[in-house]
Amino acid sequence: MQDSTVIDWITKDNILIFNWLIIMAPVSVIDYIIVHELCHLKYPNHSENFWKEVAVFCLDFQKRRDWLRIRGLELSF
């Protein structure tokens, strides 16, 4: 069974999997989640280069990430 606290992950074969509960998040946060995971295909870590890549596509990624930190647990049943 899928853990309802896990938002997304990448398999060893680079397949992106998203928890269906993210549909309850604002569209801007969903965009951030997708960009975040796509950037992990290039940088499999949270290095400075990873965050620079995220910023290319989501200039306000910190605001979106903060939303997840504060309200992410609300994305459940």
Phi, psi and omega in degrees: 000141181285132178289124184287353177268348179272124183274318184197164176196170179238133177282171179297341178265015180063035173265126180275133179233132182239137175293132183298340182293345179295345179296345178274353179276159173300150182304320181298326178286321176299317177302316180299315181301315180295313178300316180305310182290322177298322178294332176293339175293330179268319181234101184280044182203186176244048180286173177301320179296323177301309183293328175296320178295317177301317182296334177300323184259337180224088183303325181258036184302329181295322177297317180292320178295320177298321178302316179296319180296320184279318190242001184301326180291345176288347180276067180212179180292000000 
